[in-house]
Amino acid sequence: MEGSVLMLWRYAAILLISVLTGCASTGDWSSDVPTRQDPRASNAKRVNLKDQSVSDLYAPSSNLWIRIRDGFEMEPMNTPLEIEQVRWLSARPDYVQRSMARSSRYLFYIVQEVNARKMPTEIALLPFVESAFVTHAKSSAKAMGLWQFMPATGKDFRLTQNVFRDERRDVLQSTDAALDYLQRLHKQFGSWDLALAAYNWGAGNVSKAQKRNLAAGLPTDYLSLKMPNETRNYVPKLMAYRQIVLDPKAYGIVLPDLENHPYFVAVDVGSDIDVALVIQLSEIPESEFHSLNPSFNKPVILSNANQQILLPFGHAEVFQENLKKYTKPLSSWTAVQVSKTESVDQAAKTLGVDAETLRAVNGIPKGMRIRAGSTVLVPKTNHRPGDISVALAENGSLNLLKSAPSTPKNCAKGAKCPVVKTGKAATKGNSSANNAANQHKSASTGLAKSAKNGSSNTTSSTPKASTSKGASKIQ
């Protein structure tokens, strides 16, 4: 009976993707160029909000936690490390409940994807360990997002990192990439314990540890390998969350009510549109928008970047109705490529824009010059109409140089003066090239301070995750 119910939930669970059509100039949403659909969403059910009602497509109401428990497959370790992790979490019910509350936005989608791949649902709990479900979490090693992808690993899994967006923070894209990565590791190592160790420590390091044990005539399972403390505690942390979900009352934890239906709707972007306008038309708080859409780096969302907007389930129709009535331009920003290296003031004069606006919207610190070939966001004008091109949307980068100090006033003309050296380039918006790493680095610890002030994720600050050792610092 329970198996039949679980199967019903699996087929009832849906991801809703709305396709908005019309003409951008009149407030409806379309583009002269057909929207490039994300192949990762090809299996998701699409909903045309013009003809269908979202409310008609709700999955039967049920408890998502039951669905998660029914999908557990990993065997508890019952080791002192796991017991220690459970004790640490149970001693901090407020922290656990805040993390659980944050997870309510994303868990249905993640569980759905895990189920579709026939993976154990313990994997859906991994963001508790990695980021405490803080979408803007950033580790000291520069890992980002719910799944804490390093720049190089993100690039390997086709997660775009440029001036406009960082898909390591994108809920849909990063989840898809993380599950791809974990499945690859499971195929390589043959167990979920070792796959998780490799996700945290790197596949090469796990392989080397196994070879050392083989040479010494020792077993090569997770518990037998010599590894850093962070990796040693990694699976026990996940299993501790498993225990909490299995029996929250036993540990004094109250799980939030999670119904077995989508929290958000994914909306295709047909024309460039300002973030502020999406927030206005969907009638949601700014913090809620950024919690669901943490990958956007700029105040405009690009139609040519293969992007989608996630909106709370009940607000997609509100957005659609308000968009139909909106008759003003949807976007007030465009992008241009700087043709020569110059200061912000010089570039602003060349582009015919306000220097402070150019500096602020592009996040350019004072004392920096813009290198030739950089992509900058500027206000849209009659001379710069239309959506941002595919080339810039996919490859835009902002490369900066320190401005050379001015010649000392007391250096007379013709005199021998100190040679002024130009600072090294500081590159923004294309971080994977300069921050390459040979392994996925966990940000599973050090998040308590960033997470303890509430359940929402905003763009006002970027929580930083740092690695630490031992259960006393587990977040």
N, C-alpha and C positions, 0 to 999 in steps of 0.2 A: 504493500500500500504506500509506504513512504517513498519507494522508488518511483511509483507512478506519479505521486505528487511532485517529486523533484523534477521528473521529466516534463510535467506540465509547466512548471515554473521556467524551465529552460526554454521551452518553445514560446511561452507567454512573454518572456523578457524581450524587450525591443529597444533599439536605439533609433530615435526619431530624427530624421534629417529633412528639413524643409527646404524646398526650392522656391525662391522668390523671383517672380518675373515681372516685367514691365519696363518702363523707360526711366532711367535715372534722372533725366531732366525734369520729369514731372513728379518725382518723388518715389516712383515705383522702381524696382530693382532689376536691372538687366545689364548686359554688356554686348557690344557689337561682336566681341570675340566670345565664342562658346566657353563657358566655365569649364576649366580642367578639373575633373572630379578626382578626388583622392582615392587611389586604388585600395587603400587600407579600409575605406568605408564602403567598398563595393557590395558587401554582404548585408549592410544595414538597411533596414526598411526605410524607404523615403516617403515623406508626407508632404503633400501639396496643401499648404494651409489655406489656399484660396478655395479649395474644393472640399477639404476634409477638416474635421474638428479633432484637435488633439485629445480632447476629453473622451472621445469615442474609442481611443486606442490604449487606454490604461490597461496594464496587466492586472489580473486579479490581485486584490490587496492581500498581502501576506507578510510575514516577518522575514526580512532578508538574512537576519542572523541564523535562522533555521536552515536556510539554503546554504549558507556558508558552512555551518556545522556538518550538514549532510555530505558535503564535498571533501571533508578532511580525509586525507589518505596517509600522511606522514606519521611514522611511529614516534611517540614521545621518547626522549632520551632518558628521562628520569635520573639525570646526573646531578651532582651537587651544583654545577654551573647553572643548569636550568632551574633548579629549586631557588637558587640565589636570585636569578632574574625575576622569577614570579614574586618573591618576597619584596624585591625592590619596587616593582610596579604596584603591588597591593598596598604598599606603604605610602603611595602617592596617588590616591584615587582621583583627586582634582585634576592632576596632570593627565592621567589616562582618559578621563571623561572629556577633557578639552580636545585631546587627539581624536577620540571617537566622534565627537561632534563635528570636527573638521572633515573627518572621513565620510560623513553622510552625503556630501556632494558627489563623491567619486566612486564609492564602493560598488554601487549597482553596476556601473559600466565596467569596472575592473573585474568583478565577479563574472559578469556575462562573458567577457573576453577569455577569462581563465577557463570557464566551463566549455566554451566553444573549442578550446584547444585540448580539452580533456586533461587539464593539469590539476593537481590537488589545490583546493581552495585556500590552503595555508599560504600559497603564493600571493593571493589577493591581500594578505595582511602585511606583506613585506614593506610597503611604504610607511607603516608604523615604525619599523626599525630604521629605515633609511632617512626619513624626513619628518616623521610625526605628522604626515599629511600637510606639511607647510609647502605650498607650491612654489614659493620664492626662496626656499631654503638653499643656501650656498655654503659649501664646505670650505675649509681652509685650503683644500687641494683643488678648488674651483669646480667641484662637482655641483650640478644644479638640478632642481626640480624634485617632484615626488619620488622619482626613482634614482636620483643622484647620479646622473651621467657625467663623466668626465668629458672635456671637449673632444679629445681624440676618439673616444669610444662612441660618443654621439655622432661624430662624423662617419665612423664606420657603419653606423646603422641609419644613415641618411637623414639625420636630424639637422635641419638647417640652422646655422648660427651666423647671422649677419646683422647689418645695421637695423633692420626692421623687426626681426623676430629671433627668438631662441627657442627652437622646438624641443630642447631638453626640458623646458618648462611646460610645453603643451600637453594637456591631459591625454588627448587621444593619441598623438604621435609618440609620446614618450612611453605610454603604456604598451603600445604595439611593439615598440623597439625593445623594451625591457623583457617582454614575454618571448620575443624572438631570441634574444640573447640567452635567456634562461633555458629555453628549449634546446638551443645549440649546445650549451654547457652540459645539460642533462644527457644529451646524446653522446657527448664526448666522455663523460665520467661515469655514467650509468647509475647515478643516485642523486636524489635531490639535495642531500646534505652536502655532497661534494660540488654540485652545481652552484649552490648558494655560496660555498666557500670561495669558489672561483669568481663568482659575481663580485664578491667583496675584495678578494686578494689578487685576482688575476689568474687566468687559466694556466699560464706558464709557470707561475709559482706553485700552484697545486700539483702540476705534473712533475716538477722538480722534487717536491716533497715526497711524492709517491715513489719516484725513482730512488731517492735516498733510502726510503724504507725497504724497498725491494732488495737493494744492495745489502742491506743489513739483515735481511730475512724477517722483516717485520710486516704486519698487516698494512694495507693502504687505505683503510676507511677513514672517515672524517675524524673520529676520536683518536685514531692512532697516529695521525700526522703531526709533525711539529710545525706550528704556525704562529703568527703574531697573536697577541692577546685579543686584539679587536676581532680577528677572524675566528679565534677560538670561542669567543662569546657570541658570535653572529647568529648561528643557528639556535643556540639556547635562548637568545632574545626573541626570535621569531616563535619558538615553541612556548615561550612564556605568554605571549599574546594569544596563542592558540588556547592555552589553558584558561586565560581570562574569558575568552569568547565562549568556551565550552561551559564554564560554570562561573559566571560573573558574581553571583551572590556569595559564593564561597570565599571570594576575595574582597568583598565590600565594594564592588564596582557596579554601577548602574549603566547599562548600555543604552544609547539613544534608540528610540523607536525608528526603525528603518523599514519602510514598506518595499515590497518587491516590484518596483516599477522605476522608470528612469527619473533621475533628479533633473536632468537637463535635456535640451533639444539642441542638436547641431544644425546650424543654419549656414547654407552656402553663401559665400560672398560673391555677388554678381557685379558690383561696381565698388570702387573705392568709397569708403564711408568713415567719417570721423568717429573715434571712440566715444567722445562726448555725446554725439548724436545717438549712437546706439543705446547708451545709458539712458538718455532722455526718452527715446521712443519706446524702450522696453520697460520703463518705469521701475527700475531696480536701483538699489544703492550702488554707488561707485565701488565700494569694497566687494560687493557680491559679484559684480562684473569681473573685477580683476582676480577674484578667487577662481573663477571658472576660465578666465582667459589670461593666464599669467605670461604667455609667451610674447605678447605684443610689446615691442620696445618703443614704439612711436605713437603719436596721437591719431594715427590714421591706419585703417585696416585695408589691405591691398587685395583687389580682386585677382590680380595676376600672380599672387603668391600661393595659390592653391590653399587658401586659408578658410577656416570655418569659425563661426562665432557660436559659443556655447551660451545658452540662455536658460534660466530656470524653467522647468516644465510648464508652469502656469503662465509664463510671461511671453512665450513665443507668439501666441495669437495676439496679445496686446501689442507687441512689436510690429507684427504684420499689419494690423488695423491702423496703427498710428503712421506707419510708413506709407500706406496708401493715401493718406490725407496730407502727407508732407510734400510741399511743392518747391521748396528751396533746394539749392545744391546740396548733395550728400557729403561732399568732401571739400575741405578748404585748404588742403595741402597737396603738394606734388614734390617730386624729387628731381634733382639735376646732378650732373657729374661735373666736378670742378676741373677746369682745363689746365690750371697751373698752380704751383705751390705758392700760397700767399697767406697773409694774416686774415683773421676773421673780419676785421674792418675793411681790408682790401677786397676780400671775397664778397662781402655784403654790398660794397659799392658796385662791383662788377655785376652782381646778380640783381641789384636794385631792390634790396631788402634791408630791413632794420638789423643792425649788427647784433644788438642784444637778443632779438628774436632768433636770429640765426644761431647764436651761441647757446641760448637756452633750449631750444627745441632739439638741437643735435647733441646736447650734453658736452660741449667743448669747454674745457677749463680755460681760464685766462692764462695768457702767456704761451699759447699753443698756436701753431700755424697749420693750415689744412693742406695736405699733400695733394698734388695733381692726381686725378683719377678717383678721388674720393667722392662718395655719394652723400649729398646733404639734402635735408628736407627744407622746403621753402614754402611760403604761402602761395596758393594757386592764384593766378591772374588770367586776364584775357589772352595774354601772350603765352601763357603756360597752361592751357586747358587739358582736359582728358585725364585718364587714369595713368598711374605710374606704370612704366613698361615692364614686360616680363624680365628683360635683361637686368634692369636695376632691382626689381623685386627679388630676384633669385640670387644676385651676385653683389648687391650694394655693400660697400665697406667704407668705413671712415678711418683714415690714416692720418695721424697727427705728428707734428714735429715741434720740439721746443723752440720758441723764438730765440734768435741769437741776441745776446745782450748788446745794447747800443754802445758805440765807441765812447770811451771816457772823455769827458769834456776837456780835461787837461792834456789830452793827447794832441799835440800841435800837428798841423798839416805837414806831411813829409817826415815827421819824426818816427822813430822806431817804436811801435806800440805793441802791446800784448796781442797775441793771436787769439781771436775769439773762435771757440769751437762750437759747432752746432750740436745740440743734444741728440741723443739717439731717438729713433722713431718710436712713437707710442701708438700702437695699433688698436683700434676699437672696432667692434662690429664683425670681426672675422677671427675670433679668438682661437679657433681650433688650430690655426696654422702656427701660432706662437706658444700654445699651451699644451702641446702634444704630451700624452702620457701613455705608458705601455700597459695600463691596467685600469679596471674600474675601481674607484676609490670610494669606500662607504662614508656616508655622513650620518651614520646611525646613532651617533652620540653627540652630546654637546648642544642639543636643541632646546633644552628646558627653558633657558632664559628667553629665547626668541618666541617660544610657544606659550609662555605662561600668562601673557597679557590678554588673551582672548582667542576666539575661534576663527576669526576672519583673517584672510590674507590680503593685504593691501600693497600698493606699490610705493607707499610712503617710505618704506625701508625694506632692505633685503636681509632677512634673517640669515645669519651665518652659522653653518654647522661645522664643528671641528671634531676631529677624532680624539678619542680618549680611551683609557683602558680601565677595565674592571667594572663590576656591577654598580659600584657606588656612583658612577657617572653616566649610567644608562639613561637615555631620555625616553 
